[in-house]
Structure formats: structure tokens, C-alpha cells
Amino acid sequence: MVKSIRDNPKKGRGRPATGKEPMVGVRMSKDFQKEIRAWASEQDDKPALATAIRRLVEIGLKAKGK
């Protein structure tokens, strides 16, 4: 038996969500980015710039709590 049109669920419109947290943009000089990339290159897993920035912020926040 053929399903009626009403039995076919409609797909959502637009691009699916990629993350739950809001994106935060930051402007920084090329020299500052270069320093962050240099720090990242010294890490064992060689994180990408965004990951390196998050880690450095976490390190700074932990140091502040001491």
C-alpha cells in the first residue's frame, strides 16, 4: 500500500547545528598569533590555533585561581 503524503515527515530547513556553545570571535595581531602558534608547536599534539587559544585561556584562568 502506498503511503499518503501526510505520512512522509518533512526535513528541517537550513544547515544543521554544528555546536551548542556560542562562537566567540577575537581580533589579534599577526605577531600575537605567531606567539600562540610557536607555543602550540612546542606541544606534543601540535594543536590548531583555536585549540591552542582555548588551552592558554584555561592555563591563565587556573593560574589566576592560585
N, C-alpha and C positions, 0 to 999 in steps of 0.2 A: 504494500500500500504506500502511496506517495504521501509525504508529509505536507501539511499545508504551510504556507509562507509564514504564518504566525509561530510555527514550531521552531523555526530557524532563528537562533539567537543572533542579534546584531553584534558586530565587533565594535569596540570602543574607537573613538576617533582620535587622531593625533598620535604623536610619538609616546610610547610607554615611559613611565617614570624610571629614571636610572638610579636615583638615590633618594633617601628620606631626609637627609640633612640639607639645609640651605647652603648654596655655594657662596663663598666669601672671596671677593677679588681684592688683590693688593697690588699697588704700584710700587716698584722698587727699581733702583738704578741698575744698570748693567754691571757696575762694579760690585754692588751688593749681591746680585745674583751669582757673580763669579765666585765670591767668597763662599756662598752656600754650596755651589757646585763643587768647589775644592774640598769643603768639609765632607760632602756626600761621597766624593771619590775615595776618601780615606776609610769609609765604612766598608764592612765586609760584604754587604749585599748591594752596594752601589745604588742607593735609592734614586728615584727620579726627583726632579726639583720639588714638586708638590709634596711628596712624601718626606723629603729632607726638611722642608719648611715646617711641616707638622711636627716632626721629631724635635727639631730645635726649639719650637714653641713649648712642647712638653717638657724638655730639659730645663728651659728657662723657668717655667712655672713650678717645677719641682724644686729648683734651686731657691726660688723665692720663698717657698714654704719652710725652708730650714731655719 
